[in-house]
Amino acid sequence: MTLAWTQHLVVVPVLLPLLCGALLAPLTQGRHHLKFALAYGSVLALLANALALVWLADGGGPGFTGNIGVYFAANWAAPFGITLVADRLSSMMLVLTALMALAALHYAQPRWSRIGVHFHSLFQFLLMGINGAFLTHDLFNLFVFFEVMLAASYGLLLHGYNVARLRASMQYIVVNLAASLLFLIGVAMIYATTGTLNMADLAGRVPALVDPEAGLLKAGVAVLALAFLVKGAMWPLGFWLPTTYAAASPPVAVMLVLMTKVGAYVLLRIWLLVFPQGTEAGFEDTLRFGYDALLWGGMATIVFGAAGMLATDTAGRMAGYAAIVSSGTLLAVIGYGQPLLVTAGLYYFVASTLAVAAFVLLIELIDRIRTPGAAMLALTMEAFAVEDLPAEPKGKGLPAAMAFLSLAFAACALTIAGLPPLSGFVAKFGMFHALLNPGPGMPAIDGTGWGLMALVFVSGLVTIVSLMRFGVRTFWAAEIMGPPRLHAAEAMPVAGLLLVSVLLTIQAQPVFDYLARASADIHRPGLYIDRVRGTPSVPAPTHTAEAP
């Protein structure tokens, strides 16, 4: 048996940013163009590699038996070695990560990446941690990649620090250190119960557990889930997120949007693998563990995020609450337990991530036209109901930059709120269709399903009211407005993310088909168990002795 060359592509998303980050670390402050070229080239290579993995996983290419690519680091077979697994879902997440990283780097190039010496190296280490979290199939190595990701994010969040950013960073660090402690405790309890941390091996051993081992496993998984729910911003654990989003620099906030979704991704992966939604004789309670908590917790998170959007006037905090609504929707989708709904939820995952990322980049550009006097005037007119009488037209059209900002804001608002015609509407329509038409063998929609549908619908209305209120104050009510100064490198990432959102809308059918295949894969845990545990290590080459 030999290892197909395509299987080595599975480890590239981890090794490439690690090597690039180490290469960038000793470079001095003045070599901005060289550092940007190396970092940008690394991310472009990651995007090409991720697209290749999508093609291999979806087509069952060489080394991807059952549409799953398995890579054993140091050639130690599961469950003893470090196992990386690339399937349709993880490959899609790698593509999304590379797109977000390209947008963040492009935006940071004129200004933000020049403030500190180690921005680019920390950014590469952050990508290493995120990619590793998407690919790893082992809980302990998931902890390692999480810590790499968090350690890099600590430095990036403090990048270009001011008082508000320093205060938010301290809160962010303390919360995530507490989550890391919970992560370790949960991992220790799971290992003490099952004797393994490999996800496929763990999934194969869970059905055989009986009390008290099954109870200890549930307690360990619950503690582990708390760490992911802190990162995924479930209510009441997501109190830190709006402040952090508002304080972070725009390119770092883009990656924080993605990092928030890592928690939801890991929960989706672990729950559907270790606690599948089918039933087996004698183990129904164990296999259905935790779904109701995810469903009701997600619904409470939607309510909290929507209320936060109505209560705030700050654009950065508004973006944070929009991300909380998105995370709550994803957690509720996981907890509802329906394959067709998971398919629509994955589409919503991608669409909402792109839209919120474009919005956090747009906020800084919009702030350049909102002088303090303009903001105060807009709030005063609204508070005292000052009549805005129509003025005589002055015959001066909007500058191109102003038109770009207003159109980009409208596109972000429509997508985040889930209104037609962009991808946010397609995602919510898909979720409503899945709830009303659950498919063969699935129960019809019940009161909980109607409640989830109502929450998703109402949260969209609340979101559009909040964002339009901000838009009216910014683009219409403010009379003191400076000419916007936009750099092409700052406008292009916003336009690029929104263009991808438009392409998602135009190509909704093939994207949904791909995500349906990804959802079908993760709902068949036996496929992963057989593929990971059944893959042998590569035997050492044999040498024949020469005749004397």
Solvent accessible surface area in square Angstrom, and as a share of the most:
residue,aa,sasa,rsa
1,M,118,0.53
2,T,120,0.70
3,L,54,0.27
4,A,30,0.23
5,W,179,0.63
6,T,2,0.01
7,Q,11,0.05
8,H,84,0.38
9,L,34,0.17
10,V,0,0.00
11,V,19,0.11
12,V,44,0.25
13,P,3,0.02
14,V,12,0.07
15,L,81,0.40
16,L,50,0.25
17,P,0,0.00
18,L,64,0.32
19,L,115,0.57
20,C,13,0.08
21,G,0,0.00
22,A,57,0.44
23,L,104,0.52
24,L,3,0.02
25,A,37,0.29
26,P,100,0.63
27,L,27,0.13
28,T,84,0.49
29,Q,68,0.30
30,G,59,0.57
31,R,130,0.47
32,H,35,0.16
33,H,132,0.59
34,L,80,0.40
35,K,2,0.01
36,F,40,0.17
37,A,59,0.45
38,L,59,0.29
39,A,0,0.00
40,Y,49,0.19
41,G,36,0.35
42,S,7,0.05
43,V,0,0.00
44,L,85,0.42
45,A,45,0.35
46,L,8,0.04
47,L,30,0.15
48,A,62,0.48
49,N,12,0.06
50,A,1,0.01
51,L,94,0.47
52,A,35,0.27
53,L,0,0.00
54,V,34,0.20
55,W,180,0.63
56,L,5,0.02
57,A,0,0.00
58,D,43,0.23
59,G,61,0.59
60,G,36,0.34
61,G,17,0.16
62,P,78,0.49
63,G,24,0.24
64,F,2,0.01
65,T,94,0.55
66,G,35,0.34
67,N,34,0.17
68,I,1,0.00
69,G,0,0.00
70,V,3,0.01
71,Y,35,0.13
72,F,23,0.09
73,A,28,0.22
74,A,91,0.70
75,N,68,0.35
76,W,159,0.56
77,A,30,0.23
78,A,15,0.12
79,P,40,0.25
80,F,170,0.71
81,G,11,0.11
82,I,74,0.38
83,T,0,0.00
84,L,6,0.03
85,V,6,0.04
86,A,0,0.00
87,D,1,0.01
88,R,19,0.07
89,L,1,0.01
90,S,0,0.00
91,S,0,0.00
92,M,23,0.10
93,M,1,0.00
94,L,5,0.03
95,V,24,0.14
96,L,4,0.02
97,T,2,0.01
98,A,3,0.03
99,L,46,0.23
100,M,0,0.00
101,A,0,0.00
102,L,26,0.13
103,A,9,0.07
104,A,0,0.00
105,L,0,0.00
106,H,42,0.19
107,Y,1,0.00
108,A,0,0.00
109,Q,34,0.15
110,P,31,0.20
111,R,104,0.38
112,W,21,0.07
113,S,6,0.04
114,R,75,0.28
115,I,85,0.43
116,G,20,0.19
117,V,59,0.34
118,H,92,0.41
119,F,2,0.01
120,H,5,0.02
121,S,4,0.03
122,L,46,0.23
123,F,2,0.01
124,Q,0,0.00
125,F,55,0.23
126,L,2,0.01
127,L,1,0.00
128,M,26,0.12
129,G,0,0.00
130,I,0,0.00
131,N,4,0.02
132,G,0,0.00
133,A,3,0.03
134,F,3,0.01
135,L,1,0.00
136,T,8,0.04
137,H,4,0.02
138,D,11,0.06
139,L,1,0.00
140,F,98,0.41
141,N,20,0.10
142,L,1,0.00
143,F,28,0.12
144,V,61,0.35
145,F,18,0.07
146,F,8,0.03
147,E,51,0.23
148,V,42,0.24
149,M,0,0.00
150,L,5,0.03
151,A,61,0.47
152,A,3,0.03
153,S,2,0.01
154,Y,34,0.13
155,G,26,0.25
156,L,1,0.01
157,L,0,0.00
158,L,49,0.25
159,H,16,0.07
160,G,23,0.22
161,Y,155,0.59
162,N,75,0.38
163,V,105,0.61
164,A,58,0.45
165,R,20,0.07
166,L,80,0.40
167,R,159,0.58
168,A,1,0.01
169,S,1,0.00
170,M,92,0.41
171,Q,60,0.27
172,Y,0,0.00
173,I,32,0.16
174,V,99,0.57
175,V,20,0.12
176,N,1,0.01
177,L,98,0.49
178,A,56,0.43
179,A,8,0.06
180,S,12,0.08
181,L,109,0.54
182,L,53,0.26
183,F,3,0.01
184,L,74,0.37
185,I,76,0.38
186,G,0,0.00
187,V,8,0.05
188,A,62,0.48
189,M,44,0.20
190,I,1,0.00
191,Y,121,0.46
192,A,79,0.61
193,T,18,0.10
194,T,12,0.07
195,G,42,0.40
196,T,5,0.03
197,L,26,0.13
198,N,0,0.00
199,M,5,0.02
200,A,0,0.00
201,D,6,0.03
202,L,2,0.01
203,A,7,0.05
204,G,28,0.27
205,R,93,0.34
206,V,0,0.00
207,P,29,0.18
208,A,79,0.62
209,L,25,0.13
210,V,97,0.56
211,D,113,0.59
212,P,106,0.67
213,E,74,0.33
214,A,6,0.05
215,G,36,0.35
216,L,75,0.37
217,L,0,0.00
218,K,43,0.18
219,A,43,0.33
220,G,0,0.00
221,V,2,0.01
222,A,45,0.35
223,V,31,0.18
224,L,2,0.01
225,A,8,0.06
226,L,72,0.36
227,A,4,0.03
228,F,1,0.00
229,L,16,0.08
230,V,12,0.07
231,K,6,0.03
232,G,0,0.00
233,A,1,0.00
234,M,17,0.07
235,W,121,0.42
236,P,81,0.51
237,L,46,0.23
238,G,0,0.00
239,F,118,0.49
240,W,4,0.01
241,L,0,0.00
242,P,1,0.01
243,T,48,0.28
244,T,0,0.00
245,Y,8,0.03
246,A,45,0.35
247,A,12,0.10
248,A,10,0.08
249,S,1,0.01
250,P,14,0.09
251,P,0,0.00
252,V,4,0.03
253,A,3,0.02
254,V,0,0.00
255,M,1,0.00
256,L,6,0.03
257,V,0,0.00
258,L,0,0.00
259,M,1,0.01
260,T,2,0.01
261,K,0,0.00
262,V,0,0.00
263,G,0,0.00
264,A,2,0.02
265,Y,5,0.02
266,V,4,0.02
267,L,0,0.00
268,L,10,0.05
269,R,19,0.07
270,I,5,0.03
271,W,9,0.03
272,L,3,0.01
273,L,7,0.03
274,V,2,0.01
275,F,0,0.00
276,P,25,0.16
277,Q,39,0.17
278,G,45,0.43
279,T,84,0.49
280,E,91,0.41
281,A,99,0.77
282,G,81,0.77
283,F,54,0.23
284,E,104,0.46
285,D,105,0.55
286,T,11,0.06
287,L,2,0.01
288,R,84,0.31
289,F,49,0.20
290,G,18,0.17
291,Y,1,0.00
292,D,93,0.48
293,A,69,0.53
294,L,5,0.03
295,L,12,0.06
296,W,140,0.49
297,G,13,0.12
298,G,0,0.00
299,M,16,0.07
300,A,35,0.27
301,T,0,0.00
302,I,1,0.00
303,V,82,0.47
304,F,62,0.26
305,G,0,0.00
306,A,11,0.09
307,A,56,0.44
308,G,7,0.07
309,M,0,0.00
310,L,81,0.40
311,A,89,0.69
312,T,14,0.08
313,D,72,0.38
314,T,69,0.40
315,A,7,0.05
316,G,10,0.10
317,R,77,0.28
318,M,2,0.01
319,A,0,0.00
320,G,0,0.00
321,Y,23,0.09
322,A,5,0.04
323,A,0,0.00
324,I,0,0.00
325,V,11,0.06
326,S,2,0.01
327,S,0,0.00
328,G,0,0.00
329,T,3,0.02
330,L,9,0.04
331,L,0,0.00
332,A,0,0.00
333,V,5,0.03
334,I,7,0.04
335,G,2,0.02
336,Y,37,0.14
337,G,9,0.09
338,Q,5,0.02
339,P,46,0.29
340,L,82,0.41
341,L,1,0.00
342,V,2,0.01
343,T,9,0.05
344,A,2,0.02
345,G,2,0.02
346,L,6,0.03
347,Y,1,0.00
348,Y,10,0.04
349,F,8,0.03
350,V,18,0.10
351,A,0,0.00
352,S,7,0.05
353,T,0,0.00
354,L,1,0.01
355,A,1,0.00
356,V,1,0.01
357,A,0,0.00
358,A,0,0.00
359,F,1,0.00
360,V,9,0.05
361,L,0,0.00
362,L,0,0.00
363,I,21,0.11
364,E,26,0.12
365,L,0,0.00
366,I,0,0.00
367,D,70,0.36
368,R,63,0.23
369,I,0,0.00
370,R,53,0.19
371,T,45,0.26
372,P,120,0.75
373,G,34,0.33
374,A,0,0.00
375,A,26,0.20
376,M,125,0.56
377,L,61,0.30
378,A,2,0.02
379,L,72,0.36
380,T,52,0.30
381,M,28,0.12
382,E,92,0.41
383,A,79,0.61
384,F,153,0.64
385,A,89,0.69
386,V,79,0.45
387,E,132,0.59
388,D,96,0.50
389,L,122,0.61
390,P,129,0.81
391,A,87,0.67
392,E,144,0.64
393,P,121,0.76
394,K,185,0.78
395,G,82,0.79
396,K,175,0.74
397,G,62,0.60
398,L,127,0.63
399,P,66,0.42
400,A,91,0.71
401,A,27,0.21
402,M,10,0.04
403,A,34,0.26
404,F,53,0.22
405,L,0,0.00
406,S,33,0.22
407,L,128,0.63
408,A,5,0.04
409,F,7,0.03
410,A,39,0.30
411,A,21,0.16
412,C,1,0.00
413,A,0,0.00
414,L,53,0.26
415,T,3,0.02
416,I,18,0.09
417,A,1,0.01
418,G,7,0.07
419,L,53,0.26
420,P,73,0.46
421,P,91,0.57
422,L,25,0.13
423,S,0,0.00
424,G,2,0.02
425,F,76,0.32
426,V,32,0.18
427,A,0,0.00
428,K,16,0.07
429,F,120,0.50
430,G,14,0.13
431,M,4,0.02
432,F,42,0.17
433,H,101,0.45
434,A,4,0.03
435,L,3,0.01
436,L,85,0.43
437,N,74,0.38
438,P,19,0.12
439,G,28,0.27
440,P,139,0.87
441,G,86,0.82
442,M,65,0.29
443,P,103,0.65
444,A,82,0.64
445,I,34,0.17
446,D,78,0.40
447,G,59,0.57
448,T,33,0.19
449,G,0,0.00
450,W,135,0.47
451,G,26,0.25
452,L,3,0.02
453,M,25,0.11
454,A,53,0.41
455,L,41,0.20
456,V,4,0.02
457,F,114,0.48
458,V,75,0.43
459,S,3,0.02
460,G,4,0.04
461,L,79,0.39
462,V,23,0.13
463,T,3,0.02
464,I,23,0.12
465,V,84,0.48
466,S,0,0.00
467,L,1,0.00
468,M,74,0.33
469,R,61,0.22
470,F,5,0.02
471,G,7,0.07
472,V,60,0.35
473,R,22,0.08
474,T,0,0.00
475,F,31,0.13
476,W,191,0.67
477,A,18,0.14
478,A,8,0.06
479,E,122,0.55
480,I,95,0.48
481,M,68,0.30
482,G,22,0.21
483,P,104,0.65
484,P,20,0.13
485,R,169,0.62
486,L,47,0.23
487,H,95,0.42
488,A,69,0.53
489,A,12,0.09
490,E,6,0.03
491,A,20,0.15
492,M,112,0.50
493,P,7,0.04
494,V,0,0.00
495,A,43,0.34
496,G,31,0.29
497,L,6,0.03
498,L,20,0.10
499,L,104,0.52
500,V,36,0.21
501,S,1,0.01
502,V,52,0.30
503,L,90,0.45
504,L,20,0.10
505,T,32,0.19
506,I,117,0.59
507,Q,90,0.40
508,A,18,0.14
509,Q,124,0.55
510,P,69,0.43
511,V,39,0.22
512,F,42,0.17
513,D,58,0.30
514,Y,26,0.10
515,L,1,0.01
516,A,42,0.33
517,R,95,0.35
518,A,1,0.00
519,S,2,0.01
520,A,46,0.35
521,D,2,0.01
522,I,7,0.03
523,H,39,0.18
524,R,127,0.47
525,P,24,0.15
526,G,37,0.36
527,L,49,0.24
528,Y,4,0.01
529,I,25,0.13
530,D,106,0.55
531,R,35,0.13
532,V,1,0.00
533,R,112,0.41
534,G,56,0.54
535,T,13,0.08
536,P,77,0.49
537,S,41,0.26
538,V,39,0.23
539,P,80,0.51
540,A,82,0.64
541,P,107,0.67
542,T,126,0.73
543,H,163,0.73
544,T,126,0.73
545,A,103,0.80
546,E,164,0.74
547,A,91,0.71
548,P,180,1.14
